[in-house]
Amino acid sequence: MSEPKKKQLRTIDAPFVALGPSGVAIRDRLKHLTDVDDKVLRLVGEHLGRLASLDLKNRCADGLDHSSDTWAARKQGLTAGSSSRWAGSITKATHDQWALSRRCQLARIQGLEAGVRTLMHRLSQPIGEKGTKRAPGGYRSRGEWFQKSRRLTTLEHRLDVARAEREAGVVHVARGGRRLLNNRHNLEAAQLTAEQWRERWEAERWFLAADGESGKRFGNETIRVTPDGEVSIKLPAPLAHLANSKHGRYVLATRVQFQHRGAQWRDRIEDNRAVAYRIHLDVERDRWYLTASWTRPVVQTIPLQTARCEGMVGVDTNADHFAAYRLDRHGNPVGDPKRFFYDLSGSADHRDAQVRHAISQLLHWADRCGVKAIGLENLDFAAEKTREKHGRRKRFRQLISGIPTGRLKARLVSMASEHGLSIVAVDPAYTSMWGDQHWKKPLTSKKRKMSRHDAAGIAIGRRALGHPIRRRTAPPPQHQSDAAGHRTAQAGPGTRGREGTRPPVTERAHDARSWTGTQRTRDTSASNTVRDARSSGSWQQMPLLDTV
């Protein structure tokens, strides 16, 4: 009889400490603007937005033939209609947008290739063939097989077009956003009127952003903000007649006060270090905002062993909550599991606020626990939520699509650095399955309810600490003893923890009087019964009975 084949597990990547944030952005509202201020901001944004659209068109026309000479020529052409600094900010933003489109184009090609491979494999299988965990089977019926064959042809055509465009350096960019552009064709679904859509579209295509310059006054010559909050803008050449200050500048009738990181911002501008500014209009609220941003120096992350020294908080990310569990440095769970909920329905601003609120609760709890790091799965569902891979499992596709993987990692790393916490990223392989197998049942009691997500948090924390997920390793092969080494995986044989010997305890109150001044022992305290009571006398054996 042949032995069953052992299941082949994929290689699990080693945990690592995630890099900290590389930049800072803060925002404040521009209050008490006059009608003239509003008019000037709209005119400047519209004029510079038109120049930015023309520059993006020229950059896309250059394609892969772009060079420093073509960049200088474009910047020189924009300078006549604005200024040299405005032209530099516009061309830099154009290059960033073109590079982002190229990265999105590559991601689309990879997604199409994955879909084509899956369809070709399933079409090659017999109809009704059952699949495995590693490879899908055939389709259920001949009708489904036919429809999927047509979809394969469509995806192959899209893939050929995308590859040809990438080789030619062609990208498709819509200033203002493709989603807002498509809303114009279905205003009822977007709950907008034609006038409302036009107002949003124009505001999104405005350009009011200026890069900072170190060594210049207050770190920016184009949009200048003084330490007392005065905001002034260098007007483009065609709008210089609107200036109300010297050297073609317009001073807004408002003062900004950055409540968050205001001290850091003030230190930078007083030292004349670069700070970039962006002015934008929130059309729904009819409010103007000013965003200040600057880069951070690359900070060396702490070593992995240092992050593990005070234990870890393992966090399992789900579609509607974080499941967290605290572990000591030996990998033992401490206390009860914690959950931090969020609601990802609604607008993008609401979803972002929900994620930030849940992360804040998680970080405050981690501070109270006294740990130095948080273990988190290195999730990326970019290639795992395709229609070809999961087929009819629409609810599962919606579930994994709803988990905020990219925004969550960026937010968590940035906010954790402010609390002095590090993020240890681990491989997500088998964490839910092994956590449920080894930790859910042992920790379930009448006062504690354990779920699969709570057990997964323990598995993630143990992997971040460098321990195996299993509670104990197999006994030695010779016998059921410790002859071949320590059996537990939580701590070493010389470490006193939960597995160690108990320290001496103090005697009970009713026995403390008779033992005052003596050395404490491990003997039990005196019993309440007469038979088991201690005797202060000595016992001697008599050779003969005394019958007198």
N, C-alpha and C positions, 0 to 999 in steps of 0.2 A: 504494500500500500504506500503510495507516494505521499510525502509530507506536503501540506499546503504551503504555497509560496508566501513568503513574508512580504507584507505591504511595503512598497518602496516610498519613502518619504523624501520630499524635496529638501535640498540643503537650506538650512536656516542661517540667515545672515546675522553677524554679530551686532549687538547693540552699540550705539554711539551717541555722544552728546551733540545735540543739534546746535548749529551756529546761532548766535544772537542776532538781533535786528541790526540792519545796516543804515537805517535812516529814522528820522523823527518828523512827524507832521502834527501841527496844532492848528486850531481854527477858532475864529471869533467873528461875531456878527458886526457888520457895518451899520450902526444905528444912527438915526436922526439925520439921514441924508436929505438934502434939499432937492427940489425938482431939477435944478441945474446940475447937481451932482449926478443924479440918475440919468439925465440926458447925455452928459459927457461920457459916463461909463458905457452907455449903450452905443454911442457913436464910435468910441475907441475900440470896443469889442467887435463891432460889426466891421470896421475898417481892417483891423488886424486879422479877423477871421477870414475875410476875403483873400488877404495875402497868404494866409496859411493854406487855404484851399488850392490856390494856384501853385504854391510851392510843393504841396503833396502831389499834385498832378504831374509836375515836372519830375519829381523824384521817382514816381512810378513809371514814367516814360523812360527814364534812364535805365531802370532795371539793374542788371548785373554789370552794366558799363559804368557804374558810379565810381568816381575818383575824387581826390582832393581838389582837382581843378574844377570839376563840375560843381562841387559843393561851394567853392569860392565864387564861382560865377553866379550861382543862385543867390548866395548871400549878398553879393554886390548889387544884383537886380532888385532885391527887396529893400536895400538900404535907402534908396532914393525915395521910396514911399513910406518910410517909417524912420528908423535910425539904425546904426550899426548894432546896438545891443538888442533892439527888438528883432532885427533880422537874425542875429545869432540864436535867440530863444526860439524863433519860429523854425529855423532849419534843424535845430537839435530835436525839437518835438516831432518834426516830420520824420527824421531818421528813426527815432524810437518807435513811432507808429508803424513805419514800414518794416522794421525788424520784428515787431510783435506779430504783424500779419504773416511774415515768413515762418515764424514759429508755429502759429496756428495752422498754416498750410501744411507743414510737416506732420503735425498731429493728426490732421484730417487724412493725410495719405496713409499714415500708420493704421488708423482706424479702418479705412477702406480695405487695406491689405488683410487685416485680421478678419473682417467680414467675408472677404472672398475666400480665404483659406477655410473658414468654417463651413461656408456653403458648399465648396467643392468636396470637402470631406463627407458631409452629410448626404450629398447627392450621389456619392460613390457607394454608399451603403445600401443594402437591400431595404425595401419598404417594410416598415415595422420592426427593423432591427433595433434591439435595446442597446442603449449606451452604457457607459461606465462613468465613474467619477472623473476620469481623466480625458475621456473622449466621448462626444455625443454620438448617438446612434442615427439610424435612418429616419425618414419622415413617416408619418402615420398612414398617409393615403397617397394614391396616385395624383389626386387633384392638388394636394399640398406640394408634392414633388414638382409638379408642372409649374405652379406659381413661384416656387423658390428658384427654379431654373431660369425663369424670366427675371427674377430679382438679381440673380448672379450676373446676367448679361448687363443689367443696368449698372450694377456696382463696378463691373469691369470697365464699362465706358467712362464712368465718373473717375475711376482710378487713372485711366489713360490720360484724361484731360488734365487732372491735377498734376500728374507727373510731367506732362508737357509744359504746363504753366510754370512749374517750379524750375525746370531746366532753362526756360526762357526768362525767368526772373519776373514773371507777371504775378501781381497780387491784387486782391479786390478789397478796397478800403472805402468805408462810408463815414465821412466826418459827421459826427452827431449820433452815430450808432445805427447799425442795421435793423435792430429791433424797432426803434422809433421810426425809421424809414418805412418799414413794412406796416406799421400801425396806420399809415396814411391810407392804405387800401382797405382797412376794416376798422373804421372809427367807432362803430357801435360796440364791437368787442373790446376795444380799448377805452370805452366810455369817455370819448373826447369829441369835441366839435372841431370843425375845420379851423376856426380861429385859434382855439386852444392848442391844437396840434402845431399850427404854424408858429405860434409864440414859443413853444418848447423847442421846435426844430431850429429856429434862429438862435435861441439862447445857447443851445448845445454846440452850435458851430462858431460861436464867438471865441476870440482868443485874447485872454488877459492874463498872461503868465510871463514871468521874468526870472531868469536864472541869476543866482547871486555871484558876487565877485569878492574874493578875499582881498583885503587891502583898500577897498573903496569905502566911502563913508557909509557907515551902518550896514555894510555888507551887500548893498544893492543900489545901483545907480538908477535903474529904470523904475521900479516900484520901491519907494523908500519909506520906511517906518522908523520914526524916531523913538527913543526910550520912553518919552511921555505919551506915545500912541498916535502921533500925527502921521497921516498917510498922504503921500504925494506921488503923482504919476508923471513921468516924462511923456509928453504928448507926441504922437507921430508928426512928421513935418506937415502934412496937409491939414492937421487939426491944431496947429500951434497957435492960431488966433484965439482959441478958447482958454488959453492959459490965464491964471489969476495970480501967478507968482513969477519969480525970476527964472531965466534960462528955460523958458518954455515948459514950465511945470504947472500942474494943476493940483491944488491942495484940497482934499475933501473936508467937509464940515463935520467931521466925526473924530472920535478917539477910540482906539482899540485897546483892550486890556486882556491879554492872554492869561486866563486863570490857570490852565493846565500847562505846566512846564514854563511858566512865565519867567521864572528866574533864569533858567537855562537860555531862553531866547534873549533876554536882556544882556546876559553875559556875552553872548556871541556878537550882538550888534555893537555893544560898547567896545569890544575888542576888534571891530571891523572885520569879522569873519563872515564868510558867504552864507546868505540865507535866501532861499528862493521863495517867491510869493505868487499866489494865484488868486484872482478875484473872479467870483462866479455868482450867478443869479439863480436862486431857487424859485422857479416860476410858480409852483403851487402855492408857496407861502408869500411870494412877492418880497423876498428878503435877499440882500446882498451879503456875501460872506468873504472873508479874507483868510486864506490858508498859508501858513508859513511852514517851510520844511527845510531840513538840512541833513547832511550825511554824518554818520558816526564813524569814528575810526574803528578798524577791525580789532575786536577784542578777543584775546585768546580764551577759549572756553576752558573751564576747569577740567582736570583729568576725570576719567570715568570712576576711578577708585575713590576720589574725593567726593564725587556726587553720591556714591553708595554708602558712605560712612555713617550717615544718620538714618538709614532706612530709605524707603521709597513709597510713593503713592502711585499705585497702578490705576490707570484710567482706561475704561473700555468705552469707545465712542459709538453711539447709536443714533438712530434717526431722530429721536426726540429727547435724549438725556445722556448725561455722562454717568457711568457707574464706576465709582472710585472705592478703593480699599487701601488702608494703610498697612504697610509691612515693615517689620524691623529689619535690621541689617542681616539677620540670619534667614530671612524669607518667611518668617512666621506672621500670619495675619493678626492684626491688633484691633480690638474693638469691633464695631459693627460696620457694615457697608454704608456708603453714602451715595445719594443720587442727586444730581443737579439737572433740572428739566429746562427745556427750551422749546419754543414753538416756531417752526420754520415755515409756517403758512403766512401769506400776506405779501406785502411789498418787500423790496430789497432792504430798505432802511429798517423795517421792523425785524427782519431776519437777522440783520447785522447786530441790532440792539439786543436781541435775544441771546445770540452767541456771546456777546461781550458780557452780558449780565451773568450767564452761567459760568463763564470762565472766571469772572471776578469772585463768585461764590466759591469756586473750586480752589482758587489761589489763596483766599483768606482761610479756608479750612486747612490747606496744606501748611500755611504759616503757623496755625495753632498746633498742628501735629509736630512741628519742629523738624521736618525733613528738609533736605537740600535739593531734592530733585523729584520730578514727576515722570513716570514711565508712560509712554504713549505709543500706540501702534503707528507705524510708518505707512499709513493707508494711501492708496491711489487707485481709484476705480475707473481710470480713464479707459482702459481696455477691457473692463469686466462688466459693463452695463449695456452692451450692444444687443440689438434685437436678434442677431444671428446666433449669439452665444446662448441666450436664455429663452429664446422662442416665445412660447405663450405665457411665460412667467412675468406678466406685466406688473403685478404688485411687488414682486421682488426687485424688478428693475427700478420701479419708483422708489423703493425703500433705499437701495444703495445710491440712487441718484440724489436722494434727499439729504444724505450725510454730508455736512460741509467740510470736506477734506482739505481743500486748498486754503480757504479762508480761515478754517479752524487752526491749522498749523501756523499760519502767519500771525494771527491774533494771539494765540497762546504763547508763542515764542517771544513776541514783543511785550506782552503784559507780564509774563513770568520774569523777564529780566529786571523789571522794575521792583519786583518782590525779592530779588536775590535768589531766584530758583532757576535751576537748569532743567532742560527737557531732554530726556533720554529716549531716543527713538529705537524701537525694537521691531523685529520681523513679525508680522501678524499671523504667520502660519500656525494653524492648529490651536490658537490660544483659546477660542471659545469651546472647541471640542474637548481639549485636554483639561481645561479649567472645570468644565461641567463634569468630566469623568472623575477627577481626583479631589475636587474641593467642594462641590456643591453639597453632597450628602454629609460629609463629616462635620460641616459647619452649620447645618440646619438643626435647629432646636425649637422648643416651644416658644422661646422669646426672640428668636432670630429666624427670619425667613430669607433664604438664599435663592437667587435666581441664576440663570445661566450667565447673565451679564455681570453679576457680582463675582461669580467664580472666574469669569474671563479677566476681570480686573486684577485678581490675585495672580493669575497666570502671567499677565503682562508685567506686573511688578516683580515677580520672581525671575522672569527672563531678563528684565532690566538690571536686576541685582547680580546676574550671572549664575543663578541657581537653576537646576532643572525644575520643570513644572510639577513633576511627580512629587507626592508628599514624602515618600521614602524609596530608596533604591532596593533592589532585590537582595535577599539575605546571601551570605557567603555560600559558595557551592558545597563546602565540606559538611557544614552542619548549621543549625540555627543558633549561632552565637556570633560573638564579635571577634572571632579568631583572625578573620581576613581583613579586618578594618571596621571602622565606624559605619553603622548601617544607615543612620539618618543623613539626609541631605541638607538639613537646615543649618547645622553648625559643625565645626570641627570637634575632635574628641577632647581637646583641652580647653574649650570655651564653655564657660558657665552661663547657660541661658535657661530656657525652659526645660532642657534635657539634663541640666546639671544637678548636683546635689543641693539639698536644701540647707540654708544657713541655720545656725542655732536660733531657736526662738525663745522668747521670754517665758518664764513660768507663769502659771495662772495666779490670780489674785489670792485665792484661798490657800495656796501653797507657798506664797512668796515669803511669809514670816519665818517659817522653819528653815528656809534655805538662804536666808540673808547672810551675806559674807562668804558664801561658798561659790565655787566655780560651777557655771551652768553646764549641764550635760544634755545628752540626747534622750535621757530617760523620760518616761511619761510622768505627768503630774499625778498626785495622789488621788486615789479613787474615793468615791463617796461611800462605798461599802466597807464594812469592817474587815471582811476576809482579805480584801486586796489592799488594805491600808498599810503604809510603811511602818516599820518598827525601829525605834532607836536602839534597842537592845541587841546583844550578840547571841548567837546560837552555838551551843556546845553539845557534842554527842556524849551521852553517858554509857559506860561499858556495861553496867548492870542496872536492872531496874531497882529502884529504892522502894521496898515494900514495907518499911517500918512505919 
